[in-house]
Amino acid sequence: QRYRRKQPHFRDFTCQRGGTHTHTFTASRRAHTDLDLDIWPCSCVCSFLPPLIFSQLCKELPPRTVGYSWQLTYSTSRHGASLKSLYRKLRATDSPVLVVIKDALDEIFGAFLSHPLRLSETFYGTGETFLFMLHPRFKCFRWTGENSFFIKGDLDSFAIGGGSGHFGLWVDENLYLGRSSPCYTFNNCCLSETNDFRVMELEVWTFT
């Protein structure tokens, strides 16, 4: 089934754990700016992402994600740390993908991908793809138009953004070692405190 837009005015946030829905939350775009932390189901949206930061990120997502449930498709804490397993989990979807990483210094960052991660001979994707920093600093890095090095999936790593031999975000096949560097695709700074980082947790969300 093709990925189609649904309700244009509301978001449904649904946590799925082991195939079981535990919470569902629907909010309009306006609700993101008037966030009630007492009712926000932060623990069911992302296991390590503070709710206020999550609400900021929601406002940055493309309109075509509105009205879809968020499904936790892959988590290193639940599914192990294997890029091959991640590819398998995403094989059946054509949904956009949100990759969120927490490193050993408790910094949180990641990427929104216009298309799911997969093995590829060349870069693919569209200008909807962007990089972001979430904690301790919030900032998004959009497509500059300089090149089209959006998404690249290899057997031993995946990369987001590139140019002159540098990747905006790169993670190895064990989903443990990563690197972030400034790149022409997004004109980003290093997403982590140091160029090389260790992944403590990685979650991949799809929209269904």
N, CA, C and O of each residue as an XYZ file, in Angstrom:
832
protein
N       0.844     -1.193      0.000
C       0.000      0.000      0.000
C       0.878      1.241      0.000
O       1.835      1.341      0.768
N       0.541      2.185     -0.873
C       1.356      3.384     -0.981
C       1.141      4.281      0.223
O       0.101      4.240      0.880
N       2.158      5.095      0.494
C       2.102      6.030      1.620
C       1.300      7.242      1.182
O       1.732      7.977      0.294
N       0.141      7.466      1.785
C      -0.725      8.570      1.386
C      -0.999      9.487      2.561
O      -1.004      9.063      3.716
N      -1.230     10.761      2.242
C      -1.572     11.715      3.283
C      -2.952     11.413      3.829
O      -3.864     11.027      3.098
N      -3.081     11.601      5.153
C      -4.381     11.433      5.766
C      -4.797     12.760      6.392
O      -4.588     13.806      5.777
N      -5.379     12.758      7.596
C      -5.920     13.967      8.196
C      -4.904     15.106      8.186
O      -3.779     14.927      8.651
N      -5.285     16.289      7.660
C      -4.319     17.377      7.523
C      -4.145     18.225      8.759
O      -3.248     19.068      8.793
N      -4.975     18.036      9.791
C      -4.932     18.978     10.907
C      -4.487     18.390     12.242
O      -4.236     19.144     13.182
N      -4.383     17.092     12.352
C      -4.091     16.502     13.645
C      -2.988     15.466     13.541
O      -2.800     14.843     12.496
N      -2.257     15.287     14.644
C      -1.227     14.263     14.736
C      -1.684     13.206     15.731
O      -2.264     13.532     16.767
N      -1.424     11.939     15.417
C      -1.677     10.840     16.344
C      -0.336     10.262     16.743
O       0.419      9.799     15.889
N      -0.035     10.284     18.019
C       1.206      9.712     18.505
C       0.872      8.402     19.197
O       0.211      8.398     20.235
N       1.313      7.314     18.641
C       0.979      6.001     19.163
C       2.248      5.231     19.446
O       3.090      5.055     18.565
N       2.380      4.777     20.660
C       3.555      3.973     20.994
C       3.225      2.506     20.783
O       2.198      2.027     21.264
N       4.079      1.789     20.072
C       3.907      0.359     19.896
C       5.092     -0.362     20.525
O       6.243     -0.112     20.168
N       4.810     -1.230     21.432
C       5.844     -2.013     22.111
C       5.487     -3.477     21.931
O       4.495     -3.953     22.483
N       6.296     -4.190     21.158
C       6.035     -5.606     20.945
C       4.696     -5.866     20.281
O       4.041     -6.875     20.541
N       4.288     -4.905     19.387
C       3.044     -5.079     18.658
C       1.829     -4.629     19.438
O       0.712     -4.744     18.932
N       1.996     -4.118     20.654
C       0.879     -3.697     21.480
C       0.860     -2.186     21.611
O       1.875     -1.576     21.947
N      -0.298     -1.575     21.345
C      -0.440     -0.141     21.531
C      -0.611      0.146     23.021
O      -1.511     -0.403     23.657
N       0.232      0.990     23.576
C       0.105      1.306     24.990
C      -0.460      2.690     25.215
O      -1.122      2.917     26.228
N      -0.222      3.630     24.304
C      -0.748      4.975     24.436
C      -1.012      5.553     23.058
O      -0.286      5.270     22.105
N      -2.046      6.358     22.960
C      -2.273      7.130     21.748
C      -2.569      8.561     22.149
O      -3.325      8.806     23.089
N      -1.975      9.505     21.437
C      -2.179     10.912     21.756
C      -2.364     11.672     20.459
O      -1.548     11.553     19.545
N      -3.431     12.451     20.370
C      -3.710     13.235     19.173
C      -3.600     14.707     19.516
O      -4.152     15.167     20.515
N      -2.887     15.436     18.683
C      -2.703     16.861     18.938
C      -2.665     17.620     17.634
O      -2.158     17.129     16.626
N      -3.207     18.824     17.664
C      -3.090     19.694     16.500
C      -1.734     20.368     16.511
O      -1.001     20.282     17.497
N      -1.392     21.046     15.408
C      -0.124     21.770     15.377
C      -0.076     22.838     16.466
O       0.974     23.077     17.062
N      -1.222     23.481     16.724
C      -1.259     24.517     17.741
C      -0.934     23.960     19.114
O      -0.312     24.639     19.931
N      -1.352     22.722     19.374
C      -1.096     22.101     20.681
C       0.382     21.964     20.960
O       0.786     21.894     22.120
N       1.194     21.925     19.927
C       2.630     21.777     20.135
C       3.243     22.998     20.787
O       4.277     22.906     21.447
N       2.599     24.152     20.600
C       3.136     25.383     21.176
C       2.575     25.647     22.566
O       3.121     26.451     23.321
N       1.470     24.960     22.901
C       0.856     25.111     24.220
C       0.880     23.769     24.919
O      -0.167     23.217     25.259
N       2.054     23.254     25.131
C       2.220     21.884     25.603
C       1.927     21.766     27.089
O       2.475     22.518     27.895
N       1.065     20.826     27.454
C       0.772     20.504     28.843
C       1.599     19.289     29.214
O       1.271     18.171     28.816
N       2.658     19.491     29.966
C       3.575     18.395     30.275
C       2.951     17.350     31.179
O       3.445     16.225     31.260
N       1.858     17.713     31.867
C       1.227     16.747     32.756
C       0.499     15.651     31.984
O       0.338     14.542     32.493
N       0.053     15.949     30.746
C      -0.687     14.949     29.997
C       0.113     14.418     28.819
O      -0.314     13.480     28.145
N       1.282     15.019     28.569
C       2.071     14.595     27.404
C       2.702     13.239     27.676
O       3.425     13.091     28.661
N       2.450     12.248     26.833
C       2.945     10.891     27.087
C       4.382     10.725     26.614
O       4.653      9.956     25.692
N       5.302     11.447     27.245
C       6.672     11.489     26.742
C       7.327     10.116     26.733
O       8.111      9.808     25.835
N       7.016      9.297     27.717
C       7.690      8.008     27.787
C       7.283      7.078     26.652
O       8.014      6.144     26.325
N       6.112      7.327     26.044
C       5.667      6.433     24.991
C       6.069      6.946     23.620
O       5.948      6.214     22.638
N       6.541      8.172     23.523
C       6.926      8.717     22.238
C       8.375      8.399     21.933
O       8.688      7.902     20.851
N       9.245      8.674     22.853
C      10.653      8.327     22.683
C      11.214      8.064     24.061
O      11.027      8.876     24.967
N      11.895      6.953     24.239
C      12.283      6.536     25.581
C      13.282      7.478     26.225
O      13.413      7.476     27.449
N      13.997      8.290     25.440
C      15.010      9.160     26.031
C      14.873     10.620     25.609
O      15.772     11.417     25.875
N      13.769     10.990     24.956
C      13.591     12.351     24.458
C      12.631     13.133     25.337
O      11.468     12.746     25.450
N      13.074     14.231     25.973
C      12.190     15.031     26.809
C      10.998     15.553     26.015
O      11.154     15.895     24.843
N       9.810     15.626     26.620
C       8.595     15.991     25.873
C       8.636     17.377     25.244
O       8.128     17.564     24.138
N       9.228     18.347     25.923
C       9.270     19.701     25.364
C      10.122     19.742     24.105
O       9.775     20.417     23.136
N      11.241     19.017     24.121
C      12.095     18.956     22.931
C      11.379     18.205     21.822
O      11.486     18.576     20.653
N      10.655     17.159     22.174
C       9.898     16.415     21.192
C       8.881     17.305     20.498
O       8.695     17.207     19.285
N       8.221     18.174     21.258
C       7.220     19.055     20.666
C       7.863     20.025     19.687
O       7.259     20.361     18.668
N       9.078     20.483     19.978
C       9.790     21.355     19.053
C      10.096     20.625     17.750
O       9.946     21.187     16.666
N      10.523     19.379     17.860
C      10.847     18.605     16.680
C       9.610     18.366     15.822
O       9.696     18.407     14.595
N       8.469     18.119     16.442
C       7.231     17.883     15.704
C       6.919     19.037     14.759
O       6.450     18.820     13.642
N       7.177     20.245     15.200
C       6.873     21.421     14.391
C       7.778     21.542     13.172
O       7.473     22.298     12.250
N       8.888     20.807     13.157
C       9.840     20.876     12.052
C       9.588     19.817     10.987
O      10.188     19.870      9.913
N       8.714     18.860     11.265
C       8.493     17.754     10.339
C       7.642     18.189      9.148
O       6.814     19.090      9.285
N       7.827     17.569      7.986
C       7.057     17.930      6.791
C       5.561     17.713      6.990
O       5.160     16.851      7.772
N       4.738     18.480      6.295
C       3.275     18.352      6.434
C       2.750     16.956      6.143
O       1.726     16.561      6.700
N       3.424     16.200      5.286
C       2.892     14.881      4.927
C       2.974     13.868      6.071
O       2.448     12.762      5.942
N       3.618     14.216      7.183
C       3.630     13.322      8.341
C       2.431     13.550      9.257
O       2.173     12.748     10.155
N       1.693     14.645      9.034
C       0.562     14.979      9.899
C      -0.554     13.955      9.725
O      -0.888     13.567      8.606
N      -1.123     13.526     10.842
C      -2.239     12.604     10.815
C      -1.856     11.145     10.861
O      -2.727     10.276     10.821
N      -0.578     10.859     10.944
C      -0.114      9.472     11.003
C       0.323      9.101     12.416
O       0.805      9.941     13.176
N       0.146      7.837     12.747
C       0.651      7.321     14.016
C       2.155      7.106     13.923
O       2.678      6.717     12.878
N       2.836      7.362     15.020
C       4.279      7.120     15.115
C       4.476      5.679     15.591
O       3.927      5.274     16.615
N       5.245      4.930     14.855
C       5.522      3.549     15.241
C       7.022      3.373     15.472
O       7.837      3.706     14.612
N       7.366      2.850     16.631
C       8.756      2.530     16.913
C       9.101      1.252     16.165
O       8.749      0.152     16.592
N       9.789      1.410     15.051
C      10.081      0.283     14.171
C      11.361     -0.438     14.566
O      11.490     -1.647     14.375
N      12.297      0.308     15.112
C      13.570     -0.312     15.504
C      14.152      0.433     16.696
O      14.134      1.663     16.747
N      14.663     -0.322     17.643
C      15.314      0.235     18.824
C      16.467     -0.680     19.216
O      16.285     -1.893     19.326
N      17.646     -0.114     19.427
C      18.789     -0.946     19.819
C      18.550     -1.607     21.168
O      19.061     -2.699     21.415
N      17.792     -0.975     22.036
C      17.548     -1.561     23.351
C      16.569     -2.729     23.287
O      16.516     -3.538     24.214
N      15.795     -2.830     22.213
C      14.794     -3.880     22.093
C      15.122     -4.908     21.014
O      14.764     -6.080     21.128
N      15.808     -4.452     19.964
C      16.052     -5.325     18.822
C      17.519     -5.654     18.615
O      17.865     -6.363     17.670
N      18.388     -5.151     19.484
C      19.809     -5.382     19.309
C      20.440     -4.324     18.423
O      19.756     -3.432     17.921
N      21.734     -4.428     18.236
C      22.483     -3.424     17.488
C      23.045     -4.046     16.223
O      24.150     -4.590     16.225
N      22.284     -3.964     15.149
C      22.700     -4.555     13.882
C      22.082     -3.767     12.738
O      20.862     -3.628     12.659
N      22.917     -3.257     11.864
C      22.416     -2.509     10.712
C      21.615     -3.410      9.779
O      20.627     -2.968      9.193
N      22.027     -4.662      9.635
C      21.284     -5.591      8.792
C      19.870     -5.795      9.327
O      18.912     -5.858      8.556
N      19.744     -5.897     10.642
C      18.412     -6.043     11.246
C      17.575     -4.789     11.026
O      16.370     -4.868     10.786
N      18.221     -3.639     11.111
C      17.511     -2.383     10.871
C      16.983     -2.330      9.440
O      15.832     -1.958      9.217
N      17.814     -2.699      8.478
C      17.357     -2.742      7.087
C      16.156     -3.675      6.934
O      15.196     -3.344      6.238
N      16.211     -4.835      7.579
C      15.105     -5.794      7.473
C      13.818     -5.222      8.056
O      12.741     -5.420      7.494
N      13.923     -4.520      9.172
C      12.746     -3.938      9.811
C      12.082     -2.886      8.926
O      10.867     -2.698      8.974
N      12.891     -2.205      8.120
C      12.361     -1.120      7.285
C      12.011     -1.579      5.875
O      11.532     -0.784      5.067
N      12.239     -2.829      5.577
C      12.076     -3.323      4.201
C      10.654     -3.166      3.696
O      10.445     -2.904      2.512
N       9.674     -3.322      4.576
C       8.276     -3.361      4.142
C       7.601     -1.992      4.141
O       6.406     -1.911      3.858
N       8.315     -0.925      4.443
C       7.688      0.388      4.521
C       8.245      1.344      3.481
O       9.401      1.229      3.074
N       7.419      2.286      3.054
C       7.909      3.387      2.230
C       7.658      4.722      2.934
O       7.663      5.785      2.313
N       7.441      4.634      4.240
C       7.211      5.809      5.072
C       8.499      6.607      5.265
O       9.593      6.044      5.211
N       8.372      7.917      5.491
C       9.543      8.662      5.989
C      10.015      8.062      7.301
O       9.278      7.327      7.958
N      11.232      8.375      7.677
C      11.852      7.754      8.853
C      12.491      8.825      9.723
O      13.099      9.770      9.223
N      12.342      8.661     11.038
C      13.006      9.526     12.003
C      14.032      8.701     12.768
O      13.679      7.717     13.417
N      15.290      9.095     12.695
C      16.373      8.413     13.401
C      16.816      9.300     14.557
O      17.232     10.439     14.347
N      16.727      8.778     15.775
C      17.105      9.540     16.964
C      18.199      8.779     17.706
O      18.060      7.588     17.982
N      19.292      9.482     18.028
C      20.466      8.868     18.655
C      20.783      9.563     19.974
O      20.752     10.791     20.064
N      21.085      8.770     20.990
C      21.634      9.283     22.235
C      23.040      8.741     22.374
O      23.250      7.530     22.316
N      24.019      9.638     22.561
C      25.404      9.165     22.617
C      25.895      9.019     24.051
O      25.132      9.219     24.996
N      27.157      8.671     24.212
C      27.724      8.390     25.536
C      27.814      9.632     26.412
O      27.989      9.519     27.625
N      27.697     10.816     25.814
C      27.722     12.076     26.575
C      26.317     12.595     26.826
O      26.142     13.751     27.211
N      25.313     11.754     26.612
C      23.897     12.087     26.801
C      23.415     13.185     25.869
O      22.426     13.856     26.165
N      24.092     13.376     24.756
C      23.606     14.300     23.745
C      22.656     13.555     22.812
O      22.843     12.370     22.538
N      21.632     14.264     22.326
C      20.608     13.646     21.482
C      20.548     14.390     20.152
O      20.472     15.618     20.119
N      20.581     13.641     19.070
C      20.587     14.230     17.736
C      20.126     13.171     16.748
O      19.847     12.037     17.139
N      20.043     13.526     15.479
C      19.616     12.532     14.506
C      19.252     13.134     13.176
O      19.794     14.163     12.771
N      18.311     12.471     12.485
C      17.952     12.886     11.137
C      16.518     12.479     10.817
O      16.029     11.441     11.261
N      15.864     13.323     10.038
C      14.597     12.955      9.413
C      14.925     12.576      7.975
O      15.574     13.339      7.259
N      14.475     11.393      7.552
C      14.785     10.880      6.225
C      13.516     10.824      5.381
O      12.485     10.322      5.829
N      13.598     11.337      4.173
C      12.438     11.334      3.276
C      12.036      9.923      2.874
O      10.882      9.682      2.519
N      12.986      8.984      2.927
C      12.747      7.592      2.564
C      13.422      6.691      3.597
O      14.369      7.121      4.256
N      12.957      5.459      3.752
C      13.554      4.554      4.740
C      14.980      4.160      4.365
O      15.353      4.167      3.192
N      15.763      3.819      5.374
C      17.124      3.333      5.132
C      17.083      1.998      4.396
O      16.265      1.131      4.705
N      17.973      1.844      3.421
C      18.087      0.597      2.661
C      19.467      0.555      2.013
O      20.157      1.569      1.912
N      19.846     -0.629      1.581
C      21.089     -0.757      0.834
C      20.966     -0.010     -0.487
O      19.945     -0.103     -1.167
N      22.008      0.731     -0.847
C      21.945      1.515     -2.077
C      23.341      1.684     -2.662
O      24.328      1.786     -1.934
N      23.402      1.710     -3.979
C      24.681      1.923     -4.647
C      25.055      3.402     -4.673
O      26.235      3.749     -4.712
N      24.052      4.263     -4.652
C      24.279      5.707     -4.681
C      23.422      6.373     -3.610
O      22.586      5.725     -2.979
N      23.633      7.651     -3.416
C      22.775      8.416     -2.517
C      21.369      8.514     -3.107
O      21.199      8.533     -4.326
N      20.377      8.575     -2.243
C      18.989      8.722     -2.669
C      18.272      9.632     -1.673
O      18.874     10.084     -0.698
N      16.986      9.899     -1.917
C      16.211     10.753     -1.030
C      15.880     12.088     -1.664
O      16.208     12.335     -2.825
N      15.225     12.954     -0.892
C      14.824     14.270     -1.381
C      15.214     15.350     -0.365
O      15.738     15.058      0.710
N      14.944     16.589     -0.736
C      15.275     17.729      0.116
C      14.451     17.829      1.384
O      14.686     18.726      2.194
N      13.485     16.931      1.582
C      12.785     16.884      2.873
C      13.715     16.406      3.982
O      13.507     16.722      5.153
N      14.730     15.653      3.611
C      15.677     15.116      4.594
C      16.398     16.256      5.303
O      16.788     17.242      4.676
N      16.571     16.113      6.610
C      17.349     17.112      7.356
C      17.983     16.488      8.586
O      17.540     15.448      9.075
N      19.019     17.136      9.074
C      19.696     16.739     10.316
C      19.208     17.631     11.450
O      18.726     18.741     11.227
N      19.346     17.116     12.685
C      18.941     17.942     13.825
C      19.766     17.607     15.067
O      20.275     16.499     15.236
N      19.870     18.603     15.911
C      20.392     18.459     17.276
C      19.223     18.728     18.208
O      18.481     19.688     18.004
N      19.045     17.889     19.239
C      17.908     18.030     20.136
C      18.295     18.400     21.559
O      17.608     19.196     22.200
N      19.376     17.838     22.058
C      19.776     18.090     23.449
C      21.293     17.975     23.562
O      21.872     17.012     23.060
N      21.943     18.934     24.209
C      21.395     20.046     25.004
C      20.991     21.272     24.190
O      20.472     22.235     24.755
N      21.213     21.260     22.897
C      20.866     22.391     22.032
C      19.931     21.914     20.945
O      20.105     20.825     20.397
N      18.918     22.745     20.628
C      17.978     22.392     19.566
C      18.288     23.200     18.313
O      18.313     24.430     18.345
N      18.524     22.489     17.202
C      18.776     23.163     15.931
C      18.569     22.169     14.791
O      18.972     21.010     14.889
N      17.939     22.629     13.708
C      17.734     21.812     12.522
C      18.585     22.338     11.375
O      18.819     23.541     11.259
N      19.038     21.432     10.540
C      19.890     21.785      9.401
C      19.224     21.280      8.127
O      19.155     20.076      7.881
N      18.737     22.219      7.325
C      17.987     21.898      6.121
C      18.906     21.781      4.904
O      20.076     22.163      4.928
N      18.321     21.241      3.855
C      19.033     21.078      2.601
C      19.484     22.422      2.048
O      18.692     23.362      1.971
N      20.734     22.516      1.670
C      21.285     23.759      1.124
C      21.118     23.864     -0.383
O      21.179     24.964     -0.934
N      20.908     22.746     -1.055
C      20.857     22.735     -2.507
C      22.221     22.535     -3.150
O      22.323     22.484     -4.376
N      23.262     22.422     -2.350
C      24.622     22.276     -2.875
C      24.835     20.929     -3.567
O      25.542     20.856     -4.572
N      24.239     19.882     -3.046
C      24.317     18.559     -3.659
C      23.102     17.747     -3.235
O      22.247     18.235     -2.496
N      23.031     16.522     -3.702
C      21.892     15.652     -3.386
C      22.340     14.405     -2.638
O      21.808     13.317     -2.857
N      23.318     14.566     -1.755
C      23.838     13.446     -0.965
C      22.997     13.279      0.299
O      23.454     13.574      1.403
N      21.776     12.808      0.128
C      20.845     12.743      1.260
C      21.036     11.481      2.102
O      21.348     11.578      3.289
N      20.854     10.303      1.508
C      20.847      9.044      2.260
C      21.668      8.015      1.498
O      21.551      7.892      0.279
N      22.506      7.272      2.230
C      23.307      6.205      1.605
C      23.384      5.034      2.565
O      23.802      5.183      3.713
N      22.978      3.871      2.085
C      23.041      2.673      2.911
C      24.026      1.659      2.373
O      23.894      1.216      1.232
N      25.009      1.284      3.168
C      25.980      0.253      2.809
C      25.842     -0.921      3.771
O      25.118     -0.835      4.763
N      26.530     -2.004      3.480
C      26.509     -3.154      4.374
C      27.182     -2.848      5.707
O      26.783     -3.382      6.741
N      28.206     -1.988      5.687
C      28.986     -1.737      6.892
C      28.702     -0.382      7.546
O      29.345     -0.034      8.536
N      27.744      0.389      7.006
C      27.444      1.697      7.596
C      26.288      2.346      6.845
O      25.896      1.900      5.767
N      25.751      3.411      7.440
C      24.849      4.289      6.692
C      25.288      5.727      6.912
O      25.903      6.051      7.928
N      24.968      6.585      5.953
C      25.411      7.977      6.006
C      24.282      8.896      5.562
O      23.488      8.559      4.684
N      24.233     10.074      6.196
C      23.259     11.105      5.858
C      24.026     12.390      5.572
O      24.731     12.900      6.442
N      23.893     12.915      4.359
C      24.592     14.144      3.998
C      26.044     13.892      3.678
O      26.666     13.010      4.270
N      26.599     14.658      2.743
C      27.995     14.446      2.400
C      28.570     15.567      1.561
O      27.928     16.584      1.297
N      29.813     15.336      1.150
C      30.537     16.298      0.336
C      31.974     16.394      0.776
O      32.257     16.540      1.966
N      32.900     16.312     -0.188
C      34.337     16.401      0.088
C      34.812     15.364      1.098
O      35.710     15.622      1.899
N      34.198     14.195      1.046
C      34.637     13.099      1.911
C      34.138     13.162      3.335
O      34.577     12.378      4.176
N      33.223     14.082      3.630
C      32.699     14.215      4.997
C      31.197     13.938      5.000
O      30.477     14.370      4.101
N      30.735     13.217      6.016
C      29.325     12.911      6.165
C      28.733     13.723      7.318
O      29.364     13.908      8.359
N      27.514     14.197      7.105
C      26.835     14.898      8.193
C      26.588     13.982      9.376
O      26.760     14.372     10.532
N      26.179     12.746      9.066
C      25.968     11.733     10.102
C      26.334     10.377      9.513
O      25.851     10.010      8.442
N      27.172      9.648     10.201
C      27.617      8.314      9.776
C      27.586      7.382     10.970
O      28.046      7.740     12.054
N      27.037      6.169     10.776
C      26.967      5.167     11.849
C      27.398      3.823     11.290
O      27.048      3.481     10.160
N      28.156      3.054     12.070
C      28.715      1.797     11.578
C      27.697      0.655     11.630
O      26.571      0.831     12.095
N      28.117     -0.523     11.141
C      27.226     -1.672     11.016
C      26.751     -2.223     12.352
O      25.730     -2.909     12.402
N      27.465     -1.940     13.430
C      27.069     -2.391     14.759
C      26.215     -1.357     15.490
O      25.845     -1.557     16.647
N      25.909     -0.270     14.823
C      25.115      0.817     15.407
C      25.693      1.240     16.760
O      24.970      1.482     17.726
N      27.011      1.317     16.786
C      27.698      1.663     18.026
C      28.675      2.822     17.843
O      28.712      3.730     18.673
N      29.461      2.806     16.775
C      30.400      3.893     16.513
C      29.825      4.820     15.449
O      29.298      4.372     14.431
N      29.938      6.118     15.704
C      29.403      7.086     14.761
C      30.328      8.266     14.589
O      31.273      8.453     15.355
N      30.046      9.054     13.579
C      30.825     10.264     13.320
C      29.908     11.323     12.718
O      29.011     11.011     11.934
N      30.140     12.558     13.088
C      29.395     13.682     12.517
C      30.380     14.762     12.128
O      31.275     15.107     12.899
N      30.211     15.298     10.925
C      31.093     16.345     10.417
C      30.268     17.353      9.631
O      29.198     17.013      9.125
N      30.746     18.584      9.523
C      30.079     19.544      8.629
C      30.061     19.000      7.209
O      31.037     18.402      6.756
N      28.944     19.208      6.501
C      28.856     18.730      5.122
C      28.107     19.743      4.272
O      27.328     20.548      4.782
N      28.354     19.691      2.967
C      27.750     20.646      2.048
C      26.239     20.466      1.925
O      25.522     21.433      1.670
N      25.753     19.247      2.103
C      24.328     18.973      1.899
C      23.453     19.794      2.835
O      22.403     20.293      2.431
N      23.884     19.934      4.086
C      23.057     20.597      5.093
C      23.736     21.798      5.757
O      23.104     22.497      6.550
N      24.996     22.045      5.452
C      25.752     23.127      6.089
C      25.617     23.042      7.611
O      25.405     24.047      8.291
N      25.743     21.847      8.112
C      25.568     21.590      9.542
C      26.884     21.715     10.293
O      27.965     21.644      9.707
N      26.770     21.902     11.592
C      27.931     21.759     12.452
C      28.012     20.295     12.875
O      27.151     19.496     12.505
N      29.009     19.946     13.625
C      29.094     18.601     14.190
C      27.904     18.415     15.139
O      27.694     19.233     16.035
N      27.138     17.358     14.949
C      25.935     17.147     15.761
C      26.265     16.742     17.188
O      25.510     17.052     18.109
N      27.375     16.059     17.382
C      27.812     15.613     18.699
C      28.918     16.540     19.210
O      29.444     17.362     18.460
N      29.261     16.400     20.479
C      30.288     17.272     21.054
C      31.635     17.053     20.383
O      32.398     17.997     20.180
N      31.919     15.813     20.043
C      33.142     15.478     19.311
C      32.756     14.816     17.995
O      31.661     14.266     17.877
N      33.630     14.861     17.020
C      33.301     14.280     15.717
C      32.956     12.797     15.819
O      32.001     12.333     15.196
N      33.728     12.065     16.598
C      33.459     10.639     16.809
C      32.663     10.458     18.092
O      32.954     11.087     19.109
N      31.660      9.599     18.037
C      30.825      9.368     19.213
C      30.463      7.897     19.314
O      30.587      7.143     18.349
N      30.014      7.503     20.494
C      29.519      6.152     20.737
C      28.013      6.200     20.925
O      27.502      7.014     21.695
N      27.314      5.341     20.233
C      25.854      5.281     20.318
C      25.455      4.491     21.560
O      25.825      3.326     21.706
N      24.706      5.121     22.445
C      24.159      4.428     23.603
C      22.758      3.888     23.306
O      22.404      2.785     23.723
N      21.975      4.676     22.586
C      20.640      4.245     22.186
C      20.346      4.815     20.804
O      20.726      5.943     20.489
N      19.672      4.030     19.995
C      19.250      4.475     18.674
C      17.834      3.986     18.442
O      17.551      2.800     18.609
N      16.944      4.887     18.058
C      15.575      4.532     17.750
C      15.231      5.012     16.352
O      15.670      6.077     15.918
N      14.444      4.214     15.658
C      13.978      4.552     14.323
C      12.456      4.498     14.309
O      11.857      3.467     14.617
N      11.841      5.617     13.948
C      10.381      5.752     13.950
C       9.866      5.880     12.524
O      10.488      6.538     11.691
N       8.747      5.260     12.249
C       8.071      5.418     10.975
C       6.666      5.969     11.217
O       6.202      6.034     12.356
N       6.004      6.359     10.150
C       4.678      6.993     10.244
C       3.677      6.117      9.507
O       3.781      5.919      8.296
N       2.708      5.596     10.249
C       1.783      4.625      9.662
C       0.332      5.026      9.859
O      -0.571      4.312      9.423
